[in-house]
Amino acid sequence: DAKTTQPPSMDCAEGRAANLPCNHSTISGNEYVYWYRQIHSQGPQYIIHGLKNNETNEMASLIITEDRKSSTLILPHATLRDTAVYYCIVSSKAAGNKLTFGGGTRVLVKP
Amino acid sequence: DAGVIQSPRHEVTEMGQEVTLRCKPISGHDYLFWYRQTMMRGLELLIYFNNNVPIDDSGMPEDRFSAKMPNASFSTLKIQPSEPRDSAVYFCASSPMSGSQETQYFGPGTRLLVL
């Protein structure tokens, strides 16, 4: 069973920030939070990951709450090409870096 | 780097036939993963290898499925005999080995249709 809970879908206006929430209330101390996305008909693509500190890269920012029970992926300026299913996953090296994909959030960026 | 390469990209076969899917991981990556994606079940991990050795095959649905990794640059997923319910998109992913968390890089997938 997936250890995360995400809204099934959300819309976002092009050029605006998209904030994607994820709940992972049962996360353990050695588990990281990963975000992947899957654009239609393509393989999943890594976006970002973090343990407890906020992280930022060229694609997105990851905000993890202090208790680590939830996180938010931020796409700062959404484009039409960001339309995809976004997956929030928790995993640890002890688990062999296995990724268990849930249903994800289907994000539709509208012009 | 060409990324993870999968072949064929599309496969249509008849029930009962043997199907072999192929994957070439990114050079230097020590982990290789096979996933299956369907509308009903989403994206599922079937099996993964570390340094060519199968580590966890608990996701393999049944004995009709088998996977091998004869060397660091090649892996196969075989279905024999195939059934219509095996129709899905099969993804291969690879990941480097290190002391910290590493991400997985996915191939484009093989779309399998069993008639």
Interface residues (C-beta under 8 A of the other chain):
Chain A: Y32 Y34 Q38 Q42 G43 P44 Q45 Y46 H49 L51 Y87 S91 S92 K93 G96 N97 K98 L99 T100 F101 G102 G103
Chain B: V4 Y31 F33 G42 L43 E44 L45 Y48 N50 I55 D56 F91 A93 S95 S100 Q101 E102 T103 Q104 Y105 F106 G107 P108 G109
